[in-house]
Amino acid sequence: MLDQTYIFAALAGYVGRPDATGAFGVFRRPAAAGGEWTNVFGEKETHYVMVHPTKPDVVLAGTIDGVYRSTDRGTTWSRAGFPQPSRQIWSFMVDARDPNRIYAGGSPVSVFVSEDMGANWKELPNPGLPKRLNAPFESRVMRLAQHPNKPETIYAALEFGGMMASHDGGQSWVDHGDPLVELSKLPHLSSKIVSETTAEGMLDGHALTVTAADPDSVLVAVRMGLFESRDSGDSWRDLEAKNFSPTTYGRDVRTAPSDPKTIYAALSVAAASHDGGLYRSTDAGKTWSRFDKVQVHGTIMSIGLHRQDPNQVYIGARYKGEVFGTQDGGKTWSDMSIPVDVKDIYCVTCG
């Protein structure tokens, strides 16, 4: 299966390093030993890249200018039929009922849908969420996840918005930021860096996941750690990542496609840091342990999981194109970093 797999990395702008230079867009390499990275799409800074789960020839890139699409496994790219110019796209989700229907999350907070596997898009009604804080950038939809048993229910993690949910396939949305704001009143969950409110850290949502092994549980990764809701976001419980990890900045959390009981979480020090670890739960989020065997030198931004092969797990760290991977279920790890000067990694995936 390795000889049929590509690893992709999405690269975009810097944090705190305005004078730095480097390549951006989408990089690709064969997963097999000896594979080399190629900058297959260098036209636009890219925040998210997704290999279609049922048709891997289709690869989507969420960029600073909408959606770009490849139909030849990332070799060539063109801009999709996208209704908004210069709209940042930060996430994708394929509808479990229909592989042709794909959702995309944007910034400012917005959700788009395609009915033809990403070729054309339309914007869904404005979620109408309140602006909770003033920050250097607009709030954005960082992750979309679908309820396994109620496919009309979609959850969205929001950077500087917390979480929202739709129960009608994205036609309307319910704001679930208030319970996270309430938790921020606890001294150890208060954090203010770029805004006027100490709720900033709890509203700094980066990823979420829902697993068929426990479909009532929604796990969200925010600046202050990992949190669980069992009532669609009306209330949240701190998973207290500090009890199993020395670093607690939650950047990514994903359920293994091949095993709904297995969940991975990327925990680092901060948005701009030089340490972090990959943690795994094999009991649907009840207990966690360190999974990787590497030392990163940047915040772990993304986890890449193979849809059919559970032995393949990849992580991308923010700086210097750092990518590490295991292809034997965690027994050994390889440094697969991009060997040229690049901007920051935001997403890694494979397929």
C-alpha positions in Angstrom: 0.0 0.0 0.0 2.9 2.3 0.5 3.7 2.3 -3.2 0.2 3.6 -3.8 0.3 6.4 -1.2 1.2 10.1 -1.4 1.9 12.4 1.5 0.7 16.0 1.1 1.6 19.1 3.1 -0.1 22.5 3.0 2.1 25.5 3.7 1.1 29.1 4.3 2.2 32.3 6.0 4.4 32.8 9.1 3.6 33.6 12.7 5.8 36.4 14.1 8.4 36.2 11.3 7.3 38.8 8.7 10.7 39.0 7.0 11.1 35.3 6.5 10.9 33.7 3.0 10.1 30.3 1.6 8.0 28.2 -0.7 4.3 27.7 0.0 1.2 26.0 -1.4 1.0 22.1 -1.6 4.0 19.8 -1.4 3.7 16.1 -2.3 6.0 13.0 -2.0 5.5 9.3 -2.4 5.2 7.6 1.0 7.5 4.8 0.0 11.2 4.9 1.1 13.3 7.2 -1.0 10.3 9.5 -2.0 11.1 13.1 -2.7 9.0 16.2 -2.0 7.8 18.3 -5.0 6.0 21.7 -4.8 3.1 20.6 -6.9 1.0 23.7 -6.3 2.9 26.9 -5.6 0.3 29.5 -6.7 -1.5 30.3 -3.4 -0.7 29.9 0.3 -2.6 26.9 1.5 -4.1 26.1 4.9 -5.6 22.7 4.3 -5.3 19.8 1.9 -7.6 16.8 1.6 -7.4 13.6 -0.4 -10.9 12.5 -1.3 -11.7 9.4 0.8 -13.3 7.3 -2.0 -11.6 8.8 -5.1 -8.0 9.6 -4.2 -7.3 11.1 -7.6 -9.3 14.1 -6.3 -7.3 16.4 -4.0 -8.6 19.7 -2.7 -6.6 22.6 -1.4 -8.0 25.3 0.9 -6.2 28.5 0.1 -6.2 32.2 0.7 -8.2 32.4 -2.5 -10.9 29.8 -2.2 -10.7 26.2 -3.3 -8.2 24.7 -5.8 -8.7 21.2 -7.1 -6.6 18.4 -8.7 -8.1 15.4 -10.4 -4.7 13.6 -11.0 -3.6 13.1 -7.4 -2.0 16.5 -7.1 0.0 16.7 -10.3 -1.9 19.6 -11.8 -4.3 22.1 -10.2 -7.0 24.6 -11.2 -9.3 26.9 -9.2 -12.7 25.4 -8.6 -15.9 27.1 -9.4 -16.0 29.1 -6.2 -18.3 32.0 -5.6 -16.1 34.3 -3.5 -12.8 35.8 -4.5 -10.1 36.0 -1.8 -12.1 33.9 0.7 -9.8 31.9 2.9 -10.6 28.2 3.2 -9.4 26.3 6.3 -11.2 23.0 6.3 -13.0 20.3 4.3 -15.5 17.5 5.2 -17.0 14.9 2.9 -20.6 14.0 3.7 -20.7 10.4 4.8 -23.9 9.8 2.9 -22.7 11.1 -0.5 -19.1 11.3 -1.6 -20.0 14.0 -4.1 -21.1 16.4 -1.4 -18.2 18.2 0.3 -18.3 21.0 2.9 -15.7 23.7 3.3 -15.1 26.1 6.2 -14.0 29.6 5.6 -12.8 32.9 7.1 -14.6 35.1 8.0 -16.8 32.3 9.5 -18.7 30.8 6.5 -19.5 27.4 5.2 -19.7 26.3 1.5 -20.9 23.1 -0.1 -20.1 21.3 -3.3 -22.4 18.7 -4.9 -19.9 17.6 -7.6 -16.8 16.5 -5.6 -15.4 19.9 -5.3 -15.7 21.2 -8.9 -18.2 23.9 -8.0 -19.3 25.5 -4.8 -22.1 27.6 -3.3 -22.1 29.5 0.0 -24.6 28.3 2.6 -26.5 30.9 4.7 -24.4 33.0 7.0 -24.1 31.3 10.4 -24.8 34.7 12.1 -22.5 34.2 15.1 -21.6 37.0 17.5 -18.1 38.5 17.3 -16.7 37.5 20.6 -13.3 39.3 20.6 -11.1 41.6 18.5 -8.1 39.9 17.0 -5.5 40.4 14.3 -7.6 38.1 12.0 -11.2 37.2 11.4 -12.6 34.1 13.1 -12.4 31.0 10.9 -13.9 27.5 10.6 -10.9 25.2 11.4 -12.6 21.8 11.3 -16.0 20.3 10.3 -17.2 16.9 11.7 -20.5 15.0 11.1 -22.4 13.1 13.7 -22.1 9.4 12.8 -25.8 8.5 13.4 -27.4 11.9 12.7 -25.8 13.1 9.4 -27.7 16.3 9.3 -25.8 17.3 12.5 -22.5 19.0 11.7 -20.1 20.5 14.3 -17.5 23.2 13.5 -14.5 24.2 15.5 -13.9 28.0 15.3 -10.6 29.8 15.9 -11.7 32.7 18.1 -15.3 31.5 18.2 -15.2 28.2 20.0 -17.7 25.8 18.5 -21.0 25.9 16.5 -23.4 23.2 15.4 -25.9 22.7 12.7 -28.8 20.2 12.8 -30.0 20.8 9.3 -27.0 20.1 7.1 -25.5 23.6 7.4 -28.6 25.6 6.6 -28.6 27.2 10.1 -26.1 27.2 13.0 -26.3 27.3 16.8 -23.5 29.1 18.7 -21.9 27.1 21.5 -19.3 29.6 22.5 -20.9 30.6 25.8 -20.1 27.4 27.7 -16.5 27.7 26.7 -16.4 31.3 27.9 -17.9 30.2 31.2 -15.0 27.7 31.6 -12.5 30.5 30.9 -13.5 32.1 34.2 -11.5 29.3 35.9 -8.0 30.8 36.5 -6.1 27.9 34.9 -8.3 28.2 31.7 -7.9 31.9 31.3 -5.6 33.2 28.5 -5.2 36.5 26.7 -2.5 37.1 24.1 -3.9 39.1 21.2 -7.3 40.4 22.4 -9.0 42.1 25.3 -10.6 39.1 26.9 -9.3 36.2 29.0 -11.8 34.0 27.3 -9.5 34.1 24.2 -7.8 30.8 25.0 -11.0 28.8 25.4 -12.4 30.3 22.2 -9.2 29.5 20.3 -10.7 26.3 18.7 -8.5 24.4 16.2 -10.0 21.0 15.6 -12.8 18.6 16.7 -13.8 15.0 16.1 -16.7 12.7 16.6 -16.3 8.9 16.7 -18.8 6.2 15.9 -17.5 4.3 18.9 -19.1 7.0 21.1 -21.2 9.2 18.9 -22.5 11.4 21.6 -19.0 12.6 22.5 -17.6 15.6 20.7 -13.9 16.3 21.4 -12.5 19.7 20.7 -8.9 20.9 20.7 -8.4 24.4 21.9 -5.5 26.5 23.1 -6.2 25.4 26.7 -6.3 21.6 26.0 -8.8 19.0 25.0 -12.5 19.2 26.0 -15.5 16.9 25.6 -19.2 17.7 25.2 -21.9 15.0 25.5 -24.8 17.4 24.7 -23.8 18.8 21.3 -21.9 21.7 22.8 -24.2 23.0 25.5 -21.6 22.1 28.2 -18.0 21.0 28.2 -15.7 18.8 30.4 -12.0 19.4 30.6 -10.1 16.2 29.7 -7.2 17.6 31.7 -4.4 16.9 29.2 -1.9 18.0 31.8 -2.4 14.6 33.5 -0.9 12.7 30.5 1.1 15.4 28.6 3.7 18.0 29.6 2.3 20.2 26.8 -1.4 21.1 26.5 -1.9 23.4 23.5 -4.4 21.5 21.5 -3.9 21.9 17.7 -5.4 18.8 16.1 -7.5 15.8 17.1 -8.6 13.1 14.7 -10.4 9.7 14.8 -8.6 6.9 12.9 -10.7 6.1 9.8 -10.0 2.4 10.2 -10.8 2.2 13.9 -13.5 4.4 15.6 -12.0 3.6 19.1 -8.6 5.1 18.1 -8.2 8.9 18.4 -5.0 10.9 18.0 -4.3 14.4 19.5 -1.5 16.8 18.8 -0.4 18.7 21.9 2.3 21.4 21.9 3.4 24.4 24.1 1.8 27.2 22.1 1.0 28.5 18.6 4.7 29.4 18.2 6.8 26.8 20.1 9.5 24.3 19.7 8.1 21.2 21.4 5.1 18.9 21.3 3.9 15.3 21.2 1.4 13.1 19.5 -1.0 11.2 21.8 -3.2 8.3 21.2 -6.4 6.9 22.8 -7.5 3.4 22.0 -10.7 3.6 24.1 -12.5 6.4 22.3 -10.9 9.2 24.4 -11.1 7.8 27.9 -7.3 7.3 28.3 -4.3 8.6 26.5 -0.6 7.9 26.0 2.3 9.3 24.0 2.5 7.7 20.6 5.3 9.4 18.6 9.0 8.8 19.2 10.4 12.0 17.8 11.5 15.5 18.9 9.8 18.2 16.9 11.2 21.7 16.7 7.9 23.5 16.1 4.3 23.3 17.2 2.6 20.1 15.8 0.0 21.6 13.6 -1.6 18.5 11.9 -2.0 14.7 12.0 -2.3 12.8 8.8 -4.0 9.4 8.9 -4.3 6.8 6.1 -7.9 5.8 5.4 -7.2 2.1 4.9 -3.8 1.5 6.4 -3.7 2.1 10.2 0.0 1.7 10.3 0.6 5.0 8.5 0.5 8.1 10.7 2.2 11.4 9.9 2.6 14.7 11.8 3.6 18.1 10.5 5.3 20.7 12.7 5.1 24.4 12.0 8.8 25.3 11.3 11.3 24.3 8.6 9.0 21.9 6.8 9.2 19.3 9.6 7.3 16.1 8.8 7.7 12.8 10.7 5.9 9.6 10.1 5.5 6.0 11.1 4.5 3.3 8.6 4.6 0.3 11.0 2.0 1.4 13.6 4.4 3.5 15.8 7.2 1.0 16.2 9.6 3.2 14.2 9.5 6.8 13.0 11.2 8.5 10.1 12.1 12.2 9.5 10.4 13.1 6.2 10.9 16.8 6.4 10.7 19.0 3.3 14.4 19.7 2.4 14.0 23.2 1.0 13.2 26.6 2.5 9.4 26.7 3.1 6.8 28.7 5.0 4.8 27.2 7.9 3.1 23.8 7.7 -0.6 23.9 8.5 -1.8 20.5 7.4 -0.5 17.1 6.4 -2.5 14.3 4.9 -2.0 11.1 2.9 -3.9 8.9 0.5 
